Amino acid sequence: MSSYDVAVVGGRIAGASTALLLARAGVRVVLLDHGRRGSDTVSTHGLMRGGVLQLSRWGILPDVVAADTPPIHNVVFHYADGDDIDVMIKPSRGVDALYAPRRHLLDRLLVDAAAAAGADVLHQATVTELIRDGADRVTGVRARNPGSAEMSFYASLTIGADGVRSTVATEAKAPIIWRGNTASAFLYRYFTGLPVRGYEWAYGEGAAAGLIPTNDATCLFVSATPARMRSLRSSGAEQAFATLLASAAPAFVDRVAEARHASGLRGWGGLPGYLRRSWGNGWALVGDAGYFKDPITTHGMTDALRDAELLSNAIVALLSGCPEASAFAAYEGTRDRLSRDMFDVTEAVAAYDWNLDELRHLLRGVSAAMKDEVDHLQSMQRLC
């Protein structure tokens, strides 16, 4: 039996960042993850300005850069009517470029930084249930290792950072506050020898595509509604990939034909977005466990970093004497306020029923929501 101030379940971006920030604040924290150290996961890779800002001020960005993660200085929007818009990333607020690290790199850097700050880290530890006291307050977790040995970890607070199928959220019966109705299905592959101008997003009738330069390769995705993707995949995944690429991004086709495959074709079937209640009696949620939206706006990793810092600040305030309800209500209120506009515009983009003029308007909404987020990150103060 081990006892901590905080047990964090899930060692990906949200959980590792939360553990890192808490450990640096002197909090006794254990980080549990069911995967192996340095394993990969499905990801859009792309960090936006807010995420890069946080990695920079946490001291993680130099390691991302040192791993040959390519700097991204332009974002290019391609529309099927022939309109191309090239937006230069202007140095601002400590951010000179954007980055899209592979998850096996970024997650490992965050976990290692958490361990270096004093967090106890256990990989291949699958949490099976929450521990509760006689007053029904969550007081820790039970987990199993690969040998099926049961372990118990007691903590004053348990954080669920365990993704869209969160055990913590399920066990805590965290209610859903917002629920989306739309979703994107994706096919994606990594390529080498594929020239890119930065982040490149392309949009056609009922379809989208994107080029994301990451470590050692470029990720190319295509997307559509799950129903359309299922219909196209009835003729094979490769045919579906080619059809959607030609529809959304005809300007990519020749470049892709000359590139080399660096992976097989992979897919994501789609999941409607949601926002859950973020805290309760002895528990809190962060990352996809608490808030998930469709990946088409490529903002999930940035959200995870943002909410890790918001939650960590709330926990430090709590441990410093701030009332629990005040600290966590402030966390939830800020998370929800910063998420609402991005959630709504992402829902609309993921419907794929827009015309290009409507889409341009929606993407301006994405930009405005990102600016609000960066403004908040720049001005964050202690809660109590």
Disulfide bonds with the S-S distance in Angstrom:
Cys322-Cys384 2.03
